[in-house]
Amino acid sequence: MAKEKDLIKVRPLDDRVIVEPLEAEDKSAGGILLPDAAKQKPQRGRVLAVGPGRLRDDGQRTAVAVAKGDEVVYGRYAGSDVEVDGREIKILRESDILAKLTK
C-alpha cells in the first residue's frame, strides 16, 4: 500500500518529470546556522512521476532515463514550480535534469 504522501494527482506528459524538491540546508559547510533569507533554492529532489517519453518522428517513444524514486540534481531555475494539494512540486523536462544520484 502506497503512503498517502507518495500519491500525486498529476500525470506528466512526454519527457516531463515531476520532482519534489528536497529541503534546503539549514547549516553552512562551516556549521553556521542559516536564516531563511540566506538559503539557496534547492537543486536536488526526488522523482515522483515520469512521463512516457518523447514521441519521435517515426511514432516510437524514447525511454526516460530516470524512474520514480530516483534522487536527481537539476538546474537552479529549471522547470516550473507548481502547488498540488498543498505540496510544492517541480515539473521538469528530462533535459533539465543534470544528474541522477547513486547510493
RARASUL-V343636 format. One record per pair of residues at least 24 apart in sequence whose C-alpha atoms are under 7 Angstrom apart, sorted by the first residue. I is the first residue (numbers start at 1). GAP is how many residues later the second one is. D is the distance in Angstrom with one decimal. If there is no record, write none. Layout:
i: <I & I>
gap: <GAP & GAP>
d: <D & D>
This chain:
i: <11 & 12 & 12 & 12 & 13 & 13 & 14 & 14 & 14 & 14 & 14 & 15 & 15 & 15 & 15 & 15 & 15 & 15 & 16 & 16 & 16 & 16 & 16 & 16 & 17 & 17 & 17 & 17 & 17 & 17 & 17 & 18 & 18 & 18 & 18 & 18 & 18 & 18 & 18 & 19 & 19 & 19 & 19 & 19 & 19 & 19 & 20 & 20 & 20 & 20 & 20 & 20 & 20 & 21 & 21 & 21 & 41 & 43 & 43 & 43 & 43 & 44 & 44 & 44 & 45 & 45 & 45 & 46 & 46 & 46 & 47 & 70 & 71 & 71 & 72 & 72 & 72 & 72 & 73 & 73 & 73 & 73 & 74>
gap: <38 & 37 & 38 & 39 & 38 & 39 & 37 & 38 & 39 & 40 & 41 & 36 & 37 & 38 & 39 & 49 & 78 & 79 & 34 & 35 & 75 & 76 & 77 & 78 & 32 & 33 & 34 & 74 & 75 & 76 & 77 & 29 & 30 & 31 & 32 & 71 & 72 & 73 & 74 & 26 & 27 & 28 & 29 & 70 & 71 & 72 & 25 & 26 & 27 & 28 & 68 & 69 & 70 & 24 & 25 & 68 & 35 & 30 & 31 & 32 & 33 & 28 & 29 & 30 & 26 & 27 & 28 & 24 & 25 & 26 & 24 & 30 & 29 & 30 & 25 & 27 & 28 & 29 & 24 & 25 & 26 & 27 & 24>
d: <7.0 & 6.9 & 6.1 & 4.7 & 4.9 & 6.8 & 5.2 & 5.5 & 4.6 & 4.7 & 6.8 & 5.5 & 6.6 & 4.3 & 4.8 & 6.5 & 5.8 & 5.6 & 6.4 & 5.5 & 6.6 & 5.5 & 4.3 & 5.8 & 6.0 & 4.6 & 6.2 & 5.8 & 5.2 & 6.0 & 6.4 & 5.9 & 5.5 & 5.2 & 6.4 & 6.8 & 5.7 & 4.7 & 6.4 & 5.8 & 5.4 & 4.4 & 5.5 & 5.8 & 5.1 & 6.4 & 5.3 & 5.3 & 6.4 & 6.7 & 7.0 & 4.8 & 6.3 & 4.1 & 6.5 & 6.6 & 6.6 & 5.6 & 5.4 & 6.2 & 5.5 & 5.6 & 4.5 & 6.3 & 5.6 & 5.5 & 6.6 & 5.7 & 4.5 & 6.3 & 6.3 & 6.9 & 6.0 & 5.5 & 6.8 & 5.7 & 4.4 & 5.6 & 6.1 & 5.6 & 5.2 & 6.4 & 5.1>
